[in-house]
Amino acid sequence: MDSIKVLVNNSKAKFLYFLEDFLECGIELKGSEIKSIRQNGASLHDSYIVIKDNEAYILNMHIAPYEHGNVFNHEPNRTRKLLLHKNEILKMAQKAKEKAMTIVPTKVYLKKGKLKIEIALAKGKKLYDKRETIKKRDDERMMAKMKKGFEKQWLITAFSFKFSCFHNRFYKQWN
């Protein structure tokens, strides 16, 4: 069983896009970048993947400067190379081109001590799709609240019923 520790999630990607065809890949980093990411100093907000010369690069991924770094600290928003096999890159590029989709990172995690990025093909949602997502999320939240309230009410009712039965038995003995 693989031990996975999720460091960064791109929750906005799930809201803005329909995601499909997920793929795990590595990333080429400097030493201060990996140390900074382990201290939760990364953001996938507005980042995306570009394929150039049969190589995949991630753009706009912000990795905060390492606080204990020296003058050789890294640049926060530099372009970083993704580590994928050539056939994986070509398949993703072809699917993205055919379906008019973009490639976005969805999460960054550690797997067996190695940093991995999960990427996915993404198609932009229309405004009504976003509203539907918000409505679905609100409905799920409301159902969870109602279920929790119902369980609490049921426990109160059951307790009061037991108490009243005990009280009636005890009261009958003395009268």
Backbone as CSV, one residue per row, in Angstrom:
resi,resn,N_x,N_y,N_z,CA_x,CA_y,CA_z,C_x,C_y,C_z
1,MET,0.841,-1.176,0.000,0.000,0.000,0.000,0.887,1.240,0.000
2,ASP,0.588,2.173,-0.897,1.378,3.394,-1.022,0.966,4.397,0.042
3,SER,1.969,4.974,0.696,1.663,6.019,1.660,1.658,7.356,0.920
4,ILE,0.496,8.015,0.910,0.333,9.265,0.181,-0.027,10.360,1.167
5,LYS,0.685,11.485,1.082,0.390,12.649,1.907,0.126,13.824,0.963
6,VAL,-1.126,14.259,0.901,-1.496,15.355,0.016,-1.012,16.662,0.627
7,LEU,-0.233,17.424,-0.141,0.317,18.687,0.334,-0.487,19.888,-0.161
8,VAL,-0.913,19.846,-1.434,-1.651,20.962,-2.023,-2.785,20.400,-2.879
9,ASN,-3.985,20.969,-2.725,-5.135,20.601,-3.533,-5.564,21.791,-4.362
10,ASN,-5.950,21.566,-5.599,-6.458,22.632,-6.445,-7.975,22.514,-6.471
11,SER,-8.626,22.971,-5.404,-10.075,22.839,-5.301,-10.792,23.738,-6.302
12,LYS,-10.153,24.818,-6.697,-10.770,25.728,-7.659,-10.891,25.068,-9.032
13,ALA,-9.997,24.148,-9.354,-10.058,23.450,-10.639,-11.336,22.627,-10.736
14,LYS,-11.748,22.001,-9.637,-12.978,21.206,-9.643,-14.205,22.084,-9.827
15,PHE,-14.119,23.334,-9.383,-15.231,24.261,-9.524,-15.278,24.869,-10.922
16,LEU,-14.124,25.181,-11.496,-14.067,25.879,-12.785,-14.118,24.961,-13.999
17,TYR,-13.737,23.671,-13.839,-13.596,22.785,-14.987,-14.289,21.447,-14.755
18,PHE,-14.634,20.794,-15.865,-14.975,19.378,-15.854,-13.652,18.650,-16.040
19,LEU,-13.288,17.770,-15.109,-11.995,17.090,-15.143,-12.145,15.645,-15.600
20,GLU,-11.203,15.190,-16.421,-11.169,13.785,-16.849,-9.739,13.392,-17.189
21,ASP,-9.498,12.107,-17.358,-8.182,11.553,-17.707,-7.066,12.046,-16.773
22,PHE,-7.114,11.606,-15.536,-6.103,11.983,-14.552,-4.820,11.204,-14.798
23,LEU,-3.687,11.843,-14.508,-2.385,11.220,-14.741,-1.417,11.692,-13.654
24,GLU,-0.625,10.757,-13.131,0.376,11.082,-12.117,1.714,11.326,-12.798
25,CYS,2.403,12.380,-12.384,3.718,12.651,-12.965,4.641,13.242,-11.899
26,GLY,5.915,13.177,-12.170,6.914,13.776,-11.292,7.182,15.209,-11.730
27,ILE,8.007,15.906,-10.968,8.349,17.281,-11.290,9.822,17.505,-10.975
28,GLU,10.465,18.306,-11.788,11.880,18.625,-11.608,11.976,19.856,-10.699
29,LEU,12.567,19.684,-9.523,12.649,20.767,-8.538,14.070,20.966,-8.043
30,LYS,14.301,22.133,-7.464,15.558,22.403,-6.768,15.375,22.022,-5.307
31,GLY,16.466,21.931,-4.580,16.412,21.513,-3.175,15.583,22.424,-2.296
32,SER,15.717,23.744,-2.483,14.957,24.671,-1.643,13.467,24.614,-1.970
33,GLU,13.112,24.217,-3.209,11.692,24.128,-3.581,11.002,22.971,-2.871
34,ILE,11.628,21.830,-2.821,11.019,20.677,-2.165,10.891,20.928,-0.662
35,LYS,11.881,21.586,-0.076,11.810,21.910,1.351,10.661,22.871,1.618
36,SER,10.465,23.837,0.742,9.390,24.809,0.893,8.018,24.148,0.725
37,ILE,7.893,23.249,-0.241,6.617,22.551,-0.455,6.271,21.687,0.744
38,ARG,7.263,21.022,1.332,7.016,20.197,2.519,6.517,21.027,3.695
39,GLN,6.864,22.330,3.703,6.367,23.232,4.750,5.074,23.920,4.315
40,ASN,4.360,23.334,3.352,3.098,23.864,2.817,3.258,25.261,2.248
41,GLY,4.276,25.448,1.427,4.511,26.744,0.825,4.279,26.754,-0.671
42,ALA,3.224,26.055,-1.160,2.965,26.000,-2.596,1.505,26.317,-2.888
43,SER,1.249,26.771,-4.125,-0.109,27.081,-4.555,-0.267,26.699,-6.022
44,LEU,-1.387,26.067,-6.337,-1.695,25.681,-7.715,-2.698,26.638,-8.359
45,HIS,-3.019,27.724,-7.675,-3.989,28.695,-8.171,-3.513,29.277,-9.507
46,ASP,-4.333,29.205,-10.539,-4.048,29.722,-11.887,-2.873,29.029,-12.579
47,SER,-2.507,27.834,-12.153,-1.415,27.136,-12.836,-1.984,26.216,-13.911
48,TYR,-1.212,25.968,-14.927,-1.623,25.115,-16.034,-0.386,24.490,-16.662
49,ILE,-0.618,23.491,-17.522,0.476,22.751,-18.140,0.527,23.062,-19.627
50,VAL,1.736,23.279,-20.129,1.973,23.554,-21.539,2.901,22.458,-22.073
51,ILE,2.631,22.007,-23.293,3.501,21.013,-23.920,4.255,21.706,-25.052
52,LYS,5.592,21.705,-24.926,6.447,22.360,-25.905,7.616,21.433,-26.233
53,ASP,7.853,21.198,-27.510,8.943,20.323,-27.961,8.886,18.939,-27.315
54,ASN,7.697,18.359,-27.262,7.456,17.037,-26.668,7.898,16.943,-25.208
55,GLU,7.830,18.051,-24.488,8.094,18.085,-23.049,6.982,18.882,-22.385
56,ALA,6.606,18.462,-21.174,5.531,19.129,-20.448,6.122,20.056,-19.384
57,TYR,5.574,21.261,-19.308,6.019,22.253,-18.330,4.814,22.775,-17.568
58,ILE,5.001,23.060,-16.288,3.949,23.664,-15.486,4.281,25.143,-15.308
59,LEU,3.284,25.978,-15.572,3.449,27.429,-15.479,2.597,27.965,-14.335
60,ASN,3.046,29.058,-13.742,2.326,29.783,-12.676,2.129,28.978,-11.396
61,MET,2.897,27.942,-11.184,2.841,27.239,-9.908,3.724,28.009,-8.931
62,HIS,3.103,28.539,-7.896,3.847,29.358,-6.940,4.392,28.481,-5.820
63,ILE,5.694,28.530,-5.642,6.341,27.870,-4.507,7.052,28.970,-3.734
64,ALA,6.621,29.188,-2.506,7.173,30.268,-1.684,8.670,30.055,-1.465
65,PRO,9.434,31.129,-1.378,10.871,30.977,-1.093,11.081,30.279,0.249
66,TYR,12.089,29.431,0.302,12.395,28.696,1.521,12.946,29.677,2.550
67,GLU,12.339,29.690,3.728,12.702,30.702,4.735,14.136,30.569,5.246
68,HIS,14.704,29.356,5.211,16.086,29.168,5.657,17.061,29.137,4.479
69,GLY,16.554,29.512,3.301,17.402,29.507,2.109,18.376,30.677,2.130
70,ASN,19.402,30.585,1.310,20.395,31.648,1.255,20.247,32.401,-0.075
71,VAL,21.301,32.972,-0.585,21.243,33.737,-1.827,20.911,32.859,-3.035
72,PHE,21.053,31.546,-2.916,20.752,30.629,-4.012,19.316,30.102,-3.941
73,ASN,18.444,30.813,-3.228,17.042,30.416,-3.125,16.393,30.472,-4.506
74,HIS,15.308,29.755,-4.696,14.662,29.638,-6.005,13.732,30.823,-6.304
75,GLU,13.387,30.945,-7.571,12.423,31.953,-8.013,11.011,31.371,-7.815
76,PRO,10.085,32.100,-7.185,8.788,31.511,-6.814,7.920,31.025,-7.982
77,ASN,7.839,31.761,-9.083,6.918,31.391,-10.166,7.611,30.903,-11.434
78,ARG,8.751,30.274,-11.303,9.478,29.847,-12.494,8.771,28.671,-13.173
79,THR,9.084,28.456,-14.442,8.543,27.324,-15.197,9.292,26.065,-14.790
80,ARG,8.532,25.012,-14.485,9.132,23.759,-14.026,8.772,22.626,-14.979
81,LYS,9.708,21.742,-15.205,9.504,20.626,-16.125,8.820,19.469,-15.405
82,LEU,7.837,18.861,-16.082,7.171,17.678,-15.549,7.831,16.434,-16.109
83,LEU,7.910,15.401,-15.296,8.577,14.159,-15.682,7.536,13.135,-16.116
84,LEU,7.404,12.985,-17.431,6.469,12.038,-18.028,7.166,11.287,-19.156
85,HIS,6.650,10.112,-19.486,7.140,9.395,-20.654,6.655,10.101,-21.914
86,LYS,7.398,9.954,-22.973,7.078,10.646,-24.218,5.690,10.266,-24.741
87,ASN,5.350,8.965,-24.663,4.034,8.548,-25.160,2.897,9.123,-24.308
88,GLU,3.107,9.283,-22.996,2.096,9.907,-22.142,1.892,11.372,-22.531
89,ILE,2.996,12.061,-22.792,2.915,13.464,-23.196,2.165,13.595,-24.513
90,LEU,2.485,12.737,-25.474,1.835,12.798,-26.778,0.342,12.486,-26.693
91,LYS,-0.031,11.494,-25.861,-1.451,11.159,-25.682,-2.214,12.333,-25.079
92,MET,-1.640,12.941,-24.041,-2.308,14.083,-23.393,-2.434,15.249,-24.365
93,ALA,-1.385,15.532,-25.099,-1.411,16.647,-26.052,-2.452,16.404,-27.140
94,GLN,-2.532,15.166,-27.633,-3.493,14.844,-28.686,-4.925,14.977,-28.179
95,LYS,-5.204,14.437,-26.982,-6.551,14.536,-26.419,-6.929,15.991,-26.159
96,ALA,-5.984,16.765,-25.649,-6.258,18.175,-25.363,-6.565,18.942,-26.645
97,LYS,-5.846,18.625,-27.697,-6.049,19.316,-28.970,-7.366,18.903,-29.623
98,GLU,-7.673,17.605,-29.602,-8.897,17.088,-30.216,-10.153,17.657,-29.548
99,LYS,-10.164,17.655,-28.237,-11.364,18.032,-27.494,-11.382,19.501,-27.080
100,ALA,-10.411,20.275,-27.532,-10.290,21.697,-27.161,-10.278,21.848,-25.639
101,MET,-9.375,21.130,-25.004,-9.257,21.144,-23.554,-7.890,21.663,-23.159
102,THR,-7.764,21.984,-21.876,-6.475,22.388,-21.339,-6.046,21.353,-20.306
103,ILE,-4.797,21.404,-19.891,-4.282,20.460,-18.901,-3.964,21.253,-17.640
104,VAL,-4.560,20.832,-16.515,-4.363,21.542,-15.249,-3.894,20.579,-14.161
105,PRO,-3.120,21.084,-13.202,-2.751,20.251,-12.048,-3.895,20.234,-11.040
106,THR,-4.163,19.071,-10.456,-5.244,18.973,-9.482,-4.736,18.833,-8.051
107,LYS,-3.606,18.165,-7.865,-3.033,18.092,-6.516,-1.555,17.766,-6.554
108,VAL,-0.887,18.118,-5.466,0.531,17.825,-5.266,0.611,16.972,-4.004
109,TYR,1.327,15.864,-4.086,1.411,14.969,-2.933,2.750,14.252,-2.904
110,LEU,3.053,13.704,-1.723,4.245,12.884,-1.548,3.837,11.421,-1.601
111,LYS,4.559,10.650,-2.415,4.300,9.219,-2.528,5.632,8.501,-2.383
112,LYS,5.780,7.761,-1.316,7.031,7.067,-0.991,8.204,8.041,-0.942
113,GLY,7.962,9.238,-0.412,9.014,10.234,-0.265,9.300,11.056,-1.511
114,LYS,8.648,10.753,-2.617,8.846,11.481,-3.873,7.658,12.411,-4.109
115,LEU,7.931,13.608,-4.620,6.868,14.560,-4.895,6.225,14.235,-6.239
116,LYS,4.912,14.126,-6.248,4.154,13.823,-7.464,3.090,14.889,-7.665
117,ILE,2.720,15.088,-8.936,1.639,16.001,-9.288,0.616,15.210,-10.077
118,GLU,-0.660,15.385,-9.724,-1.731,14.774,-10.487,-2.254,15.823,-11.457
119,ILE,-2.253,15.486,-12.743,-2.743,16.416,-13.756,-3.972,15.809,-14.416
120,ALA,-4.792,16.668,-15.024,-6.016,16.195,-15.664,-6.356,17.067,-16.854
121,LEU,-7.077,16.476,-17.799,-7.634,17.252,-18.897,-8.845,18.001,-18.363
122,ALA,-8.968,19.264,-18.737,-10.035,20.090,-18.180,-10.761,20.855,-19.279
123,LYS,-12.081,20.868,-19.149,-12.912,21.659,-20.057,-13.662,22.666,-19.202
124,GLY,-13.610,23.924,-19.584,-14.208,24.993,-18.799,-15.707,24.856,-18.632
125,LYS,-16.201,25.165,-17.434,-17.634,25.124,-17.158,-18.266,26.462,-17.538
126,LYS,-19.493,26.408,-17.959,-20.282,27.612,-18.206,-20.826,28.093,-16.864
127,LEU,-21.374,29.299,-16.859,-21.886,29.890,-15.621,-22.993,29.034,-15.011
128,TYR,-23.889,28.496,-15.849,-24.980,27.684,-15.309,-24.466,26.378,-14.714
129,ASP,-23.359,25.851,-15.248,-22.758,24.650,-14.668,-22.181,24.954,-13.286
130,LYS,-21.577,26.133,-13.147,-21.022,26.534,-11.854,-22.135,26.701,-10.831
131,ARG,-23.260,27.301,-11.272,-24.406,27.465,-10.367,-24.944,26.114,-9.930
132,GLU,-24.981,25.168,-10.853,-25.441,23.821,-10.530,-24.514,23.168,-9.503
133,THR,-23.215,23.364,-9.660,-22.244,22.826,-8.707,-22.464,23.435,-7.324
134,ILE,-22.677,24.736,-7.273,-22.923,25.411,-5.993,-24.200,24.876,-5.358
135,LYS,-25.261,24.721,-6.164,-26.534,24.226,-5.641,-26.392,22.813,-5.095
136,LYS,-25.671,21.950,-5.831,-25.467,20.570,-5.394,-24.690,20.527,-4.079
137,ARG,-23.653,21.368,-3.976,-22.847,21.417,-2.757,-23.692,21.907,-1.574
138,ASP,-24.513,22.938,-1.799,-25.374,23.457,-0.738,-26.421,22.430,-0.314
139,ASP,-26.985,21.693,-1.278,-27.957,20.649,-0.950,-27.329,19.549,-0.107
140,GLU,-26.108,19.133,-0.472,-25.418,18.101,0.306,-25.141,18.581,1.726
141,ARG,-24.734,19.847,1.856,-24.469,20.420,3.176,-25.754,20.461,4.012
142,MET,-26.871,20.858,3.389,-28.153,20.929,4.088,-28.620,19.541,4.516
143,MET,-28.455,18.547,3.644,-28.846,17.184,4.002,-28.020,16.661,5.172
144,ALA,-26.738,16.972,5.173,-25.879,16.534,6.281,-26.332,17.194,7.591
145,LYS,-26.679,18.480,7.523,-27.160,19.175,8.724,-28.470,18.573,9.209
146,MET,-29.382,18.305,8.265,-30.677,17.734,8.646,-30.502,16.343,9.248
147,LYS,-29.618,15.551,8.654,-29.371,14.206,9.171,-28.802,14.281,10.580
148,LYS,-27.857,15.190,10.768,-27.254,15.357,12.088,-28.307,15.825,13.092
149,GLY,-29.151,16.775,12.693,-30.222,17.269,13.564,-31.245,16.194,13.869
150,PHE,-31.580,15.366,12.850,-32.535,14.277,13.049,-31.989,13.258,14.034
151,GLU,-30.714,12.901,13.895,-30.102,11.936,14.815,-30.101,12.478,16.237
152,LYS,-29.800,13.773,16.367,-29.782,14.394,17.692,-31.192,14.399,18.288
153,GLN,-32.196,14.745,17.469,-33.575,14.769,17.941,-34.032,13.375,18.328
154,TRP,-33.628,12.371,17.555,-34.005,10.994,17.845,-33.417,10.552,19.184
155,LEU,-32.164,10.923,19.441,-31.536,10.560,20.717,-32.256,11.214,21.882
156,ILE,-32.636,12.472,21.728,-33.360,13.186,22.795,-34.703,12.511,23.045
157,THR,-35.410,12.156,21.968,-36.716,11.509,22.108,-36.566,10.148,22.782
158,ALA,-35.600,9.371,22.375,-35.381,8.049,22.962,-35.029,8.172,24.437
159,PHE,-34.196,9.137,24.781,-33.815,9.331,26.179,-35.022,9.745,27.017
160,SER,-35.828,10.673,26.504,-36.994,11.131,27.266,-38.006,9.997,27.418
161,PHE,-38.157,9.123,26.415,-39.062,7.980,26.503,-38.586,7.016,27.585
162,LYS,-37.280,6.697,27.601,-36.740,5.808,28.635,-36.923,6.416,30.017
163,PHE,-36.678,7.693,30.125,-36.807,8.367,31.410,-38.253,8.329,31.890
164,SER,-39.199,8.568,30.967,-40.610,8.566,31.370,-41.046,7.165,31.789
165,CYS,-40.592,6.111,31.115,-40.916,4.734,31.500,-40.365,4.422,32.885
166,PHE,-39.128,4.805,33.126,-38.502,4.579,34.423,-39.259,5.348,35.510
167,HIS,-39.602,6.580,35.189,-40.311,7.430,36.146,-41.675,6.823,36.480
168,ASN,-42.400,6.330,35.463,-43.723,5.727,35.705,-43.612,4.471,36.547
169,ARG,-42.626,3.613,36.313,-42.437,2.403,37.103,-42.102,2.754,38.541
170,PHE,-41.209,3.663,38.721,-40.774,4.061,40.045,-41.941,4.719,40.806
171,TYR,-42.734,5.542,40.137,-43.836,6.254,40.744,-44.942,5.294,41.170
172,LYS,-45.189,4.226,40.339,-46.238,3.257,40.645,-45.905,2.431,41.883
173,GLN,-44.611,2.167,42.107,-44.204,1.379,43.263,-44.538,2.101,44.562
174,TRP,-44.402,3.389,44.596,-44.587,4.135,45.835,-46.000,4.640,46.016
175,ASN,-46.849,4.529,45.035,-48.244,4.981,45.196,-49.220,3.845,45.116
